[in-house]
Amino acid sequence: IAISNGLQNPDSWKAGIRWLSTHEEEWLILFDNADDPKINIGEFIPKANHGNILITSRNSNLRHVALQSKELRDMEPHDGVELLLKHSIKRGLKPTAEER
């Protein structure tokens, strides 16, 4: 992320997190199947009041890293796509056929 956005010589993956923290446009980070309790997901979350983070996991202990959490059960793939589109597209806009 950092290299793609012009940061010269980023020191580590933390440069990407810092860039997201200061980049004022909306962005989305998706942590899919974040089930391993040994991984501290919190260190990969930018400290910002903008952007969006979606975590899918069977590890209920991850609720502590979120301001809001919802437990969803028995979702069909179509339902998951609709949920992702709902939260990743600017409000009031409808997804294009390509985004579906």
Phi and psi in radians as a Rosetta constraint file:
Dihedral C 1 N 2 CA 2 C 2 CIRCULARHARMONIC -1.103 0.35
Dihedral N 2 CA 2 C 2 N 3 CIRCULARHARMONIC -0.816 0.35
Dihedral C 2 N 3 CA 3 C 3 CIRCULARHARMONIC -1.112 0.35
Dihedral N 3 CA 3 C 3 N 4 CIRCULARHARMONIC -0.768 0.35
Dihedral C 3 N 4 CA 4 C 4 CIRCULARHARMONIC -1.099 0.35
Dihedral N 4 CA 4 C 4 N 5 CIRCULARHARMONIC -0.399 0.35
Dihedral C 4 N 5 CA 5 C 5 CIRCULARHARMONIC -1.882 0.35
Dihedral N 5 CA 5 C 5 N 6 CIRCULARHARMONIC 0.388 0.35
Dihedral C 5 N 6 CA 6 C 6 CIRCULARHARMONIC 1.547 0.35
Dihedral N 6 CA 6 C 6 N 7 CIRCULARHARMONIC 0.102 0.35
Dihedral C 6 N 7 CA 7 C 7 CIRCULARHARMONIC -1.320 0.35
Dihedral N 7 CA 7 C 7 N 8 CIRCULARHARMONIC 2.167 0.35
Dihedral C 7 N 8 CA 8 C 8 CIRCULARHARMONIC -1.444 0.35
Dihedral N 8 CA 8 C 8 N 9 CIRCULARHARMONIC 2.346 0.35
Dihedral C 8 N 9 CA 9 C 9 CIRCULARHARMONIC 0.868 0.35
Dihedral N 9 CA 9 C 9 N 10 CIRCULARHARMONIC 0.992 0.35
Dihedral C 9 N 10 CA 10 C 10 CIRCULARHARMONIC -1.091 0.35
Dihedral N 10 CA 10 C 10 N 11 CIRCULARHARMONIC 2.430 0.35
Dihedral C 10 N 11 CA 11 C 11 CIRCULARHARMONIC -1.311 0.35
Dihedral N 11 CA 11 C 11 N 12 CIRCULARHARMONIC -0.472 0.35
Dihedral C 11 N 12 CA 12 C 12 CIRCULARHARMONIC -3.008 0.35
Dihedral N 12 CA 12 C 12 N 13 CIRCULARHARMONIC -3.004 0.35
Dihedral C 12 N 13 CA 13 C 13 CIRCULARHARMONIC -1.044 0.35
Dihedral N 13 CA 13 C 13 N 14 CIRCULARHARMONIC -0.379 0.35
Dihedral C 13 N 14 CA 14 C 14 CIRCULARHARMONIC -1.124 0.35
Dihedral N 14 CA 14 C 14 N 15 CIRCULARHARMONIC -0.432 0.35
Dihedral C 14 N 15 CA 15 C 15 CIRCULARHARMONIC -1.099 0.35
Dihedral N 15 CA 15 C 15 N 16 CIRCULARHARMONIC -0.682 0.35
Dihedral C 15 N 16 CA 16 C 16 CIRCULARHARMONIC -1.133 0.35
Dihedral N 16 CA 16 C 16 N 17 CIRCULARHARMONIC -0.706 0.35
Dihedral C 16 N 17 CA 17 C 17 CIRCULARHARMONIC -1.121 0.35
Dihedral N 17 CA 17 C 17 N 18 CIRCULARHARMONIC -0.759 0.35
Dihedral C 17 N 18 CA 18 C 18 CIRCULARHARMONIC -1.075 0.35
Dihedral N 18 CA 18 C 18 N 19 CIRCULARHARMONIC -0.712 0.35
Dihedral C 18 N 19 CA 19 C 19 CIRCULARHARMONIC -1.095 0.35
Dihedral N 19 CA 19 C 19 N 20 CIRCULARHARMONIC -0.788 0.35
Dihedral C 19 N 20 CA 20 C 20 CIRCULARHARMONIC -1.086 0.35
Dihedral N 20 CA 20 C 20 N 21 CIRCULARHARMONIC -0.622 0.35
Dihedral C 20 N 21 CA 21 C 21 CIRCULARHARMONIC -1.107 0.35
Dihedral N 21 CA 21 C 21 N 22 CIRCULARHARMONIC -0.578 0.35
Dihedral C 21 N 22 CA 22 C 22 CIRCULARHARMONIC -1.752 0.35
Dihedral N 22 CA 22 C 22 N 23 CIRCULARHARMONIC -0.216 0.35
Dihedral C 22 N 23 CA 23 C 23 CIRCULARHARMONIC -1.402 0.35
Dihedral N 23 CA 23 C 23 N 24 CIRCULARHARMONIC 1.943 0.35
Dihedral C 23 N 24 CA 24 C 24 CIRCULARHARMONIC -1.349 0.35
Dihedral N 24 CA 24 C 24 N 25 CIRCULARHARMONIC -0.075 0.35
Dihedral C 24 N 25 CA 25 C 25 CIRCULARHARMONIC -1.463 0.35
Dihedral N 25 CA 25 C 25 N 26 CIRCULARHARMONIC 2.844 0.35
Dihedral C 25 N 26 CA 26 C 26 CIRCULARHARMONIC -1.217 0.35
Dihedral N 26 CA 26 C 26 N 27 CIRCULARHARMONIC 2.505 0.35
Dihedral C 26 N 27 CA 27 C 27 CIRCULARHARMONIC -2.539 0.35
Dihedral N 27 CA 27 C 27 N 28 CIRCULARHARMONIC 2.902 0.35
Dihedral C 27 N 28 CA 28 C 28 CIRCULARHARMONIC -2.352 0.35
Dihedral N 28 CA 28 C 28 N 29 CIRCULARHARMONIC 2.282 0.35
Dihedral C 28 N 29 CA 29 C 29 CIRCULARHARMONIC -1.999 0.35
Dihedral N 29 CA 29 C 29 N 30 CIRCULARHARMONIC 2.303 0.35
Dihedral C 29 N 30 CA 30 C 30 CIRCULARHARMONIC -2.057 0.35
Dihedral N 30 CA 30 C 30 N 31 CIRCULARHARMONIC 2.068 0.35
Dihedral C 30 N 31 CA 31 C 31 CIRCULARHARMONIC -1.816 0.35
Dihedral N 31 CA 31 C 31 N 32 CIRCULARHARMONIC 1.818 0.35
Dihedral C 31 N 32 CA 32 C 32 CIRCULARHARMONIC -1.736 0.35
Dihedral N 32 CA 32 C 32 N 33 CIRCULARHARMONIC 2.340 0.35
Dihedral C 32 N 33 CA 33 C 33 CIRCULARHARMONIC 0.988 0.35
Dihedral N 33 CA 33 C 33 N 34 CIRCULARHARMONIC 0.828 0.35
Dihedral C 33 N 34 CA 34 C 34 CIRCULARHARMONIC -1.435 0.35
Dihedral N 34 CA 34 C 34 N 35 CIRCULARHARMONIC 1.190 0.35
Dihedral C 34 N 35 CA 35 C 35 CIRCULARHARMONIC -1.658 0.35
Dihedral N 35 CA 35 C 35 N 36 CIRCULARHARMONIC -0.345 0.35
Dihedral C 35 N 36 CA 36 C 36 CIRCULARHARMONIC -1.301 0.35
Dihedral N 36 CA 36 C 36 N 37 CIRCULARHARMONIC 1.966 0.35
Dihedral C 36 N 37 CA 37 C 37 CIRCULARHARMONIC -1.193 0.35
Dihedral N 37 CA 37 C 37 N 38 CIRCULARHARMONIC -0.216 0.35
Dihedral C 37 N 38 CA 38 C 38 CIRCULARHARMONIC -1.403 0.35
Dihedral N 38 CA 38 C 38 N 39 CIRCULARHARMONIC -0.240 0.35
Dihedral C 38 N 39 CA 39 C 39 CIRCULARHARMONIC -1.642 0.35
Dihedral N 39 CA 39 C 39 N 40 CIRCULARHARMONIC 2.213 0.35
Dihedral C 39 N 40 CA 40 C 40 CIRCULARHARMONIC -1.512 0.35
Dihedral N 40 CA 40 C 40 N 41 CIRCULARHARMONIC 1.602 0.35
Dihedral C 40 N 41 CA 41 C 41 CIRCULARHARMONIC -1.043 0.35
Dihedral N 41 CA 41 C 41 N 42 CIRCULARHARMONIC -0.569 0.35
Dihedral C 41 N 42 CA 42 C 42 CIRCULARHARMONIC -0.964 0.35
Dihedral N 42 CA 42 C 42 N 43 CIRCULARHARMONIC -0.561 0.35
Dihedral C 42 N 43 CA 43 C 43 CIRCULARHARMONIC -1.279 0.35
Dihedral N 43 CA 43 C 43 N 44 CIRCULARHARMONIC -0.231 0.35
Dihedral C 43 N 44 CA 44 C 44 CIRCULARHARMONIC -1.732 0.35
Dihedral N 44 CA 44 C 44 N 45 CIRCULARHARMONIC 0.093 0.35
Dihedral C 44 N 45 CA 45 C 45 CIRCULARHARMONIC -1.767 0.35
Dihedral N 45 CA 45 C 45 N 46 CIRCULARHARMONIC 2.116 0.35
Dihedral C 45 N 46 CA 46 C 46 CIRCULARHARMONIC -1.076 0.35
Dihedral N 46 CA 46 C 46 N 47 CIRCULARHARMONIC 2.502 0.35
Dihedral C 46 N 47 CA 47 C 47 CIRCULARHARMONIC -1.513 0.35
Dihedral N 47 CA 47 C 47 N 48 CIRCULARHARMONIC 1.644 0.35
Dihedral C 47 N 48 CA 48 C 48 CIRCULARHARMONIC -2.759 0.35
Dihedral N 48 CA 48 C 48 N 49 CIRCULARHARMONIC 2.800 0.35
Dihedral C 48 N 49 CA 49 C 49 CIRCULARHARMONIC -1.845 0.35
Dihedral N 49 CA 49 C 49 N 50 CIRCULARHARMONIC 0.366 0.35
Dihedral C 49 N 50 CA 50 C 50 CIRCULARHARMONIC -2.314 0.35
Dihedral N 50 CA 50 C 50 N 51 CIRCULARHARMONIC 2.921 0.35
Dihedral C 50 N 51 CA 51 C 51 CIRCULARHARMONIC 1.576 0.35
Dihedral N 51 CA 51 C 51 N 52 CIRCULARHARMONIC 2.997 0.35
Dihedral C 51 N 52 CA 52 C 52 CIRCULARHARMONIC -2.393 0.35
Dihedral N 52 CA 52 C 52 N 53 CIRCULARHARMONIC 2.468 0.35
Dihedral C 52 N 53 CA 53 C 53 CIRCULARHARMONIC -2.283 0.35
Dihedral N 53 CA 53 C 53 N 54 CIRCULARHARMONIC 2.247 0.35
Dihedral C 53 N 54 CA 54 C 54 CIRCULARHARMONIC -2.094 0.35
Dihedral N 54 CA 54 C 54 N 55 CIRCULARHARMONIC 2.160 0.35
Dihedral C 54 N 55 CA 55 C 55 CIRCULARHARMONIC -2.070 0.35
Dihedral N 55 CA 55 C 55 N 56 CIRCULARHARMONIC 2.159 0.35
Dihedral C 55 N 56 CA 56 C 56 CIRCULARHARMONIC -1.888 0.35
Dihedral N 56 CA 56 C 56 N 57 CIRCULARHARMONIC 2.305 0.35
Dihedral C 56 N 57 CA 57 C 57 CIRCULARHARMONIC -2.878 0.35
Dihedral N 57 CA 57 C 57 N 58 CIRCULARHARMONIC 2.713 0.35
Dihedral C 57 N 58 CA 58 C 58 CIRCULARHARMONIC -1.708 0.35
Dihedral N 58 CA 58 C 58 N 59 CIRCULARHARMONIC 0.015 0.35
Dihedral C 58 N 59 CA 59 C 59 CIRCULARHARMONIC -1.576 0.35
Dihedral N 59 CA 59 C 59 N 60 CIRCULARHARMONIC 1.730 0.35
Dihedral C 59 N 60 CA 60 C 60 CIRCULARHARMONIC -1.180 0.35
Dihedral N 60 CA 60 C 60 N 61 CIRCULARHARMONIC -0.264 0.35
Dihedral C 60 N 61 CA 61 C 61 CIRCULARHARMONIC -1.209 0.35
Dihedral N 61 CA 61 C 61 N 62 CIRCULARHARMONIC -0.218 0.35
Dihedral C 61 N 62 CA 62 C 62 CIRCULARHARMONIC -1.300 0.35
Dihedral N 62 CA 62 C 62 N 63 CIRCULARHARMONIC -0.121 0.35
Dihedral C 62 N 63 CA 63 C 63 CIRCULARHARMONIC -1.014 0.35
Dihedral N 63 CA 63 C 63 N 64 CIRCULARHARMONIC -0.471 0.35
Dihedral C 63 N 64 CA 64 C 64 CIRCULARHARMONIC -1.205 0.35
Dihedral N 64 CA 64 C 64 N 65 CIRCULARHARMONIC -0.298 0.35
Dihedral C 64 N 65 CA 65 C 65 CIRCULARHARMONIC -1.534 0.35
Dihedral N 65 CA 65 C 65 N 66 CIRCULARHARMONIC -0.098 0.35
Dihedral C 65 N 66 CA 66 C 66 CIRCULARHARMONIC -1.979 0.35
Dihedral N 66 CA 66 C 66 N 67 CIRCULARHARMONIC 2.533 0.35
Dihedral C 66 N 67 CA 67 C 67 CIRCULARHARMONIC -1.269 0.35
Dihedral N 67 CA 67 C 67 N 68 CIRCULARHARMONIC -0.594 0.35
Dihedral C 67 N 68 CA 68 C 68 CIRCULARHARMONIC -2.306 0.35
Dihedral N 68 CA 68 C 68 N 69 CIRCULARHARMONIC 2.482 0.35
Dihedral C 68 N 69 CA 69 C 69 CIRCULARHARMONIC -2.510 0.35
Dihedral N 69 CA 69 C 69 N 70 CIRCULARHARMONIC 2.652 0.35
Dihedral C 69 N 70 CA 70 C 70 CIRCULARHARMONIC -2.353 0.35
Dihedral N 70 CA 70 C 70 N 71 CIRCULARHARMONIC 2.331 0.35
Dihedral C 70 N 71 CA 71 C 71 CIRCULARHARMONIC -1.618 0.35
Dihedral N 71 CA 71 C 71 N 72 CIRCULARHARMONIC 2.117 0.35
Dihedral C 71 N 72 CA 72 C 72 CIRCULARHARMONIC -2.012 0.35
Dihedral N 72 CA 72 C 72 N 73 CIRCULARHARMONIC 2.408 0.35
Dihedral C 72 N 73 CA 73 C 73 CIRCULARHARMONIC -2.192 0.35
Dihedral N 73 CA 73 C 73 N 74 CIRCULARHARMONIC 2.638 0.35
Dihedral C 73 N 74 CA 74 C 74 CIRCULARHARMONIC 0.910 0.35
Dihedral N 74 CA 74 C 74 N 75 CIRCULARHARMONIC 0.850 0.35
Dihedral C 74 N 75 CA 75 C 75 CIRCULARHARMONIC -1.492 0.35
Dihedral N 75 CA 75 C 75 N 76 CIRCULARHARMONIC 2.413 0.35
Dihedral C 75 N 76 CA 76 C 76 CIRCULARHARMONIC -1.437 0.35
Dihedral N 76 CA 76 C 76 N 77 CIRCULARHARMONIC 2.724 0.35
Dihedral C 76 N 77 CA 77 C 77 CIRCULARHARMONIC -0.911 0.35
Dihedral N 77 CA 77 C 77 N 78 CIRCULARHARMONIC -0.710 0.35
Dihedral C 77 N 78 CA 78 C 78 CIRCULARHARMONIC -1.051 0.35
Dihedral N 78 CA 78 C 78 N 79 CIRCULARHARMONIC -0.708 0.35
Dihedral C 78 N 79 CA 79 C 79 CIRCULARHARMONIC -1.121 0.35
Dihedral N 79 CA 79 C 79 N 80 CIRCULARHARMONIC -0.674 0.35
Dihedral C 79 N 80 CA 80 C 80 CIRCULARHARMONIC -1.126 0.35
Dihedral N 80 CA 80 C 80 N 81 CIRCULARHARMONIC -0.713 0.35
Dihedral C 80 N 81 CA 81 C 81 CIRCULARHARMONIC -1.100 0.35
Dihedral N 81 CA 81 C 81 N 82 CIRCULARHARMONIC -0.792 0.35
Dihedral C 81 N 82 CA 82 C 82 CIRCULARHARMONIC -1.077 0.35
Dihedral N 82 CA 82 C 82 N 83 CIRCULARHARMONIC -0.718 0.35
Dihedral C 82 N 83 CA 83 C 83 CIRCULARHARMONIC -1.109 0.35
Dihedral N 83 CA 83 C 83 N 84 CIRCULARHARMONIC -0.785 0.35
Dihedral C 83 N 84 CA 84 C 84 CIRCULARHARMONIC -1.085 0.35
Dihedral N 84 CA 84 C 84 N 85 CIRCULARHARMONIC -0.793 0.35
Dihedral C 84 N 85 CA 85 C 85 CIRCULARHARMONIC -1.104 0.35
Dihedral N 85 CA 85 C 85 N 86 CIRCULARHARMONIC -0.694 0.35
Dihedral C 85 N 86 CA 86 C 86 CIRCULARHARMONIC -1.041 0.35
Dihedral N 86 CA 86 C 86 N 87 CIRCULARHARMONIC -0.663 0.35
Dihedral C 86 N 87 CA 87 C 87 CIRCULARHARMONIC -1.726 0.35
Dihedral N 87 CA 87 C 87 N 88 CIRCULARHARMONIC -0.060 0.35
Dihedral C 87 N 88 CA 88 C 88 CIRCULARHARMONIC -1.933 0.35
Dihedral N 88 CA 88 C 88 N 89 CIRCULARHARMONIC -0.130 0.35
Dihedral C 88 N 89 CA 89 C 89 CIRCULARHARMONIC -1.901 0.35
Dihedral N 89 CA 89 C 89 N 90 CIRCULARHARMONIC 2.430 0.35
Dihedral C 89 N 90 CA 90 C 90 CIRCULARHARMONIC -0.918 0.35
Dihedral N 90 CA 90 C 90 N 91 CIRCULARHARMONIC 2.487 0.35
Dihedral C 90 N 91 CA 91 C 91 CIRCULARHARMONIC -0.967 0.35
Dihedral N 91 CA 91 C 91 N 92 CIRCULARHARMONIC 2.427 0.35
Dihedral C 91 N 92 CA 92 C 92 CIRCULARHARMONIC 1.544 0.35
Dihedral N 92 CA 92 C 92 N 93 CIRCULARHARMONIC -0.210 0.35
Dihedral C 92 N 93 CA 93 C 93 CIRCULARHARMONIC -1.706 0.35
Dihedral N 93 CA 93 C 93 N 94 CIRCULARHARMONIC 2.628 0.35
Dihedral C 93 N 94 CA 94 C 94 CIRCULARHARMONIC -1.792 0.35
Dihedral N 94 CA 94 C 94 N 95 CIRCULARHARMONIC 2.516 0.35
Dihedral C 94 N 95 CA 95 C 95 CIRCULARHARMONIC -1.146 0.35
Dihedral N 95 CA 95 C 95 N 96 CIRCULARHARMONIC 2.509 0.35
Dihedral C 95 N 96 CA 96 C 96 CIRCULARHARMONIC -1.350 0.35
Dihedral N 96 CA 96 C 96 N 97 CIRCULARHARMONIC 2.938 0.35
Dihedral C 96 N 97 CA 97 C 97 CIRCULARHARMONIC -1.052 0.35
Dihedral N 97 CA 97 C 97 N 98 CIRCULARHARMONIC -0.625 0.35
Dihedral C 97 N 98 CA 98 C 98 CIRCULARHARMONIC -1.154 0.35
Dihedral N 98 CA 98 C 98 N 99 CIRCULARHARMONIC -0.646 0.35
Dihedral C 98 N 99 CA 99 C 99 CIRCULARHARMONIC -1.240 0.35
Dihedral N 99 CA 99 C 99 N 100 CIRCULARHARMONIC -0.451 0.35
